[in-house]
Amino acid sequence: METVKTNVNVDTTAELHRALNKQVADWSVLYAKLHNFHWYVKGSNFFTLHAKFEEFYNAAAARMDEVAERLLTIGGSPAATLREHLALTSITEATGRETADEMVEALIRDFRTEASELQEAIEIAGSLDDKATEDMLIGLKAEVEKDAWMLEAYLGR
């Protein structure tokens, strides 16, 4: 199977591969963190947050897969071990001791971080004229920004 060639600029292509691998790693760690929150959330908003965290971890798994498959399509190799993911991610793991509000606050920070990192990857893809990757990343960024906004609204902001 032949991979799609985005451009001849090897350095920029490698930079895009790194940015996409960072996304794979971030979504993997977020997936585990969201499971932790899903399992350990307590309090008066248990039913609301328990269900929302499940929705978020299902989305994280889909996002990780979408980015990894795009990376393969453009000739990259997705990071595929937990060790690689932990080395590449900017997401901190959950402790299991967070309160419900601390969980929500952590996710807002994580989603804002993702939006920023996605913007960087969008710019790299744009510099390569890789419209398909750029479009995918723009869609992910819009989803993540909405997720952060919804969590802020939940906290009354």
The 8 nearest C-alpha neighbors of each residue, nearest first, counted from 0:
[[1, 2, 72, 3, 74, 71, 73, 4],
 [0, 2, 3, 72, 74, 4, 73, 71],
 [3, 1, 72, 74, 73, 4, 0, 71],
 [2, 4, 73, 72, 5, 1, 74, 71],
 [5, 3, 6, 73, 2, 74, 7, 72],
 [4, 6, 129, 127, 3, 73, 128, 7],
 [7, 5, 8, 127, 4, 12, 128, 9],
 [6, 8, 9, 5, 4, 12, 127, 11],
 [9, 7, 11, 6, 10, 12, 127, 13],
 [8, 10, 12, 11, 7, 13, 6, 14],
 [11, 9, 13, 12, 8, 14, 15, 7],
 [12, 10, 14, 13, 8, 9, 15, 123],
 [11, 13, 9, 15, 14, 10, 8, 16],
 [14, 12, 16, 10, 11, 15, 9, 17],
 [13, 15, 11, 17, 12, 16, 10, 18],
 [16, 14, 18, 12, 17, 13, 123, 19],
 [15, 17, 13, 19, 14, 18, 75, 20],
 [18, 16, 20, 14, 15, 19, 21, 13],
 [19, 17, 15, 21, 20, 16, 120, 14],
 [20, 18, 22, 16, 21, 17, 15, 23],
 [21, 19, 23, 17, 22, 18, 77, 78],
 [22, 20, 24, 18, 19, 23, 87, 88],
 [21, 23, 25, 19, 20, 24, 26, 18],
 [24, 22, 20, 63, 26, 21, 25, 27],
 [23, 25, 84, 21, 27, 88, 22, 26],
 [26, 24, 88, 22, 28, 27, 23, 90],
 [25, 27, 29, 63, 59, 23, 28, 24],
 [26, 28, 30, 24, 25, 29, 23, 63],
 [27, 29, 31, 25, 30, 26, 32, 24],
 [30, 28, 32, 26, 31, 27, 33, 25],
 [29, 31, 56, 27, 33, 28, 32, 59],
 [32, 30, 34, 28, 29, 33, 35, 27],
 [33, 31, 29, 35, 93, 34, 30, 92],
 [32, 34, 36, 30, 35, 31, 56, 52],
 [35, 33, 37, 31, 32, 36, 38, 30],
 [34, 36, 32, 38, 33, 37, 39, 31],
 [35, 37, 33, 39, 34, 38, 40, 32],
 [38, 36, 34, 49, 52, 35, 39, 40],
 [37, 39, 35, 36, 40, 34, 49, 33],
 [38, 40, 36, 37, 35, 41, 95, 96],
 [39, 41, 36, 99, 37, 38, 45, 49],
 [42, 40, 45, 39, 99, 43, 44, 98],
 [43, 41, 45, 44, 40, 99, 98, 46],
 [42, 44, 45, 41, 46, 47, 99, 48],
 [45, 43, 47, 42, 46, 48, 41, 99],
 [44, 46, 41, 42, 48, 47, 43, 49],
 [47, 45, 49, 48, 44, 50, 43, 51],
 [48, 46, 44, 45, 50, 49, 51, 52],
 [47, 49, 51, 45, 50, 46, 52, 44],
 [48, 50, 37, 46, 52, 51, 45, 47],
 [49, 51, 53, 48, 52, 47, 46, 54],
 [52, 50, 48, 54, 53, 49, 55, 47],
 [51, 53, 55, 37, 54, 49, 50, 33],
 [54, 52, 50, 56, 51, 55, 57, 37],
 [53, 55, 51, 57, 52, 56, 58, 50],
 [54, 56, 52, 58, 53, 57, 59, 51],
 [57, 55, 59, 30, 53, 58, 33, 54],
 [56, 58, 60, 54, 55, 59, 53, 61],
 [57, 59, 55, 61, 56, 60, 62, 54],
 [60, 58, 56, 62, 26, 57, 61, 30],
 [61, 59, 63, 57, 58, 62, 56, 64],
 [60, 62, 58, 64, 59, 63, 65, 57],
 [63, 61, 65, 59, 64, 60, 58, 66],
 [62, 64, 23, 60, 26, 66, 61, 65],
 [63, 65, 67, 61, 62, 66, 68, 60],
 [64, 66, 62, 68, 63, 67, 61, 69],
 [65, 67, 69, 63, 68, 64, 70, 62],
 [68, 66, 70, 64, 77, 69, 65, 63],
 [67, 69, 71, 65, 70, 66, 64, 72],
 [70, 68, 72, 66, 71, 67, 65, 73],
 [69, 71, 75, 67, 68, 73, 72, 66],
 [72, 70, 75, 68, 74, 69, 73, 76],
 [71, 73, 69, 2, 70, 74, 3, 68],
 [74, 72, 3, 70, 71, 2, 75, 4],
 [73, 75, 71, 2, 72, 70, 76, 3],
 [76, 74, 70, 71, 16, 73, 77, 72],
 [75, 77, 71, 70, 78, 74, 16, 67],
 [78, 76, 67, 20, 79, 70, 75, 71],
 [77, 79, 83, 20, 80, 76, 84, 23],
 [80, 78, 77, 83, 81, 84, 24, 23],
 [81, 79, 83, 82, 78, 84, 85, 24],
 [80, 82, 84, 83, 85, 79, 27, 24],
 [81, 83, 85, 80, 84, 86, 79, 87],
 [84, 82, 86, 80, 81, 85, 78, 87],
 [85, 83, 24, 81, 87, 86, 82, 88],
 [84, 86, 82, 88, 83, 87, 81, 24],
 [85, 87, 83, 84, 88, 82, 24, 81],
 [88, 86, 84, 85, 21, 24, 83, 89],
 [89, 87, 25, 24, 90, 85, 84, 21],
 [88, 90, 91, 25, 87, 112, 21, 85],
 [91, 89, 88, 25, 109, 92, 28, 29],
 [92, 90, 89, 93, 28, 88, 32, 29],
 [91, 93, 32, 90, 94, 28, 29, 31],
 [94, 92, 32, 95, 91, 35, 36, 97],
 [93, 95, 96, 92, 97, 35, 32, 91],
 [96, 94, 93, 97, 39, 35, 36, 40],
 [95, 97, 94, 98, 93, 39, 40, 101],
 [98, 96, 101, 95, 102, 99, 94, 93],
 [99, 97, 101, 100, 102, 96, 40, 41],
 [98, 100, 102, 101, 40, 41, 103, 97],
 [99, 101, 103, 102, 98, 104, 154, 97],
 [102, 100, 104, 98, 103, 99, 97, 105],
 [103, 101, 99, 105, 100, 104, 97, 98],
 [102, 104, 100, 106, 101, 105, 107, 99],
 [105, 103, 101, 107, 106, 102, 100, 108],
 [106, 104, 102, 108, 103, 107, 101, 109],
 [105, 107, 109, 103, 108, 104, 110, 102],
 [106, 108, 147, 104, 110, 109, 105, 111],
 [109, 107, 111, 105, 106, 110, 112, 104],
 [110, 108, 106, 112, 111, 107, 105, 113],
 [109, 111, 113, 107, 112, 108, 143, 147],
 [112, 110, 114, 108, 113, 109, 107, 115],
 [113, 111, 109, 115, 110, 114, 108, 116],
 [112, 114, 110, 116, 111, 115, 117, 109],
 [113, 115, 111, 117, 140, 112, 116, 110],
 [116, 114, 118, 112, 113, 117, 111, 119],
 [117, 115, 113, 119, 118, 114, 112, 120],
 [116, 118, 120, 114, 119, 115, 113, 121],
 [119, 117, 121, 115, 116, 120, 114, 122],
 [118, 120, 116, 122, 117, 121, 123, 115],
 [119, 121, 117, 123, 122, 118, 18, 124],
 [122, 120, 118, 133, 124, 119, 123, 136],
 [121, 123, 125, 119, 120, 124, 126, 118],
 [122, 124, 120, 126, 125, 121, 15, 119],
 [125, 123, 121, 127, 129, 133, 126, 122],
 [124, 126, 128, 122, 127, 123, 129, 121],
 [125, 127, 123, 124, 128, 122, 129, 11],
 [128, 126, 124, 129, 125, 6, 5, 123],
 [127, 129, 125, 126, 130, 124, 5, 6],
 [130, 128, 124, 127, 5, 131, 132, 125],
 [129, 131, 133, 132, 128, 134, 125, 124],
 [132, 130, 134, 133, 129, 135, 124, 136],
 [133, 131, 135, 134, 130, 129, 136, 124],
 [132, 134, 130, 121, 136, 124, 131, 135],
 [135, 133, 137, 131, 132, 136, 130, 138],
 [134, 136, 132, 138, 133, 137, 131, 139],
 [135, 137, 139, 133, 138, 134, 121, 140],
 [136, 138, 140, 134, 139, 135, 133, 141],
 [139, 137, 141, 135, 136, 140, 134, 142],
 [138, 140, 136, 142, 141, 137, 143, 135],
 [139, 141, 137, 143, 114, 142, 138, 117],
 [140, 142, 138, 144, 139, 143, 145, 137],
 [141, 143, 139, 145, 140, 144, 146, 138],
 [144, 142, 146, 140, 145, 141, 110, 139],
 [143, 145, 147, 141, 146, 142, 140, 148],
 [144, 146, 148, 142, 143, 147, 149, 141],
 [147, 145, 143, 149, 144, 148, 142, 150],
 [148, 146, 107, 144, 150, 145, 149, 110],
 [149, 147, 145, 151, 146, 150, 152, 144],
 [150, 148, 152, 146, 151, 147, 145, 153],
 [151, 149, 153, 147, 152, 148, 146, 154],
 [150, 152, 148, 154, 153, 156, 149, 147],
 [153, 151, 155, 149, 156, 154, 150, 148],
 [152, 154, 150, 151, 155, 149, 156, 148],
 [155, 153, 151, 152, 156, 150, 100, 103],
 [156, 154, 152, 153, 151, 150, 149, 148],
 [155, 152, 151, 154, 153, 150, 148, 149]]
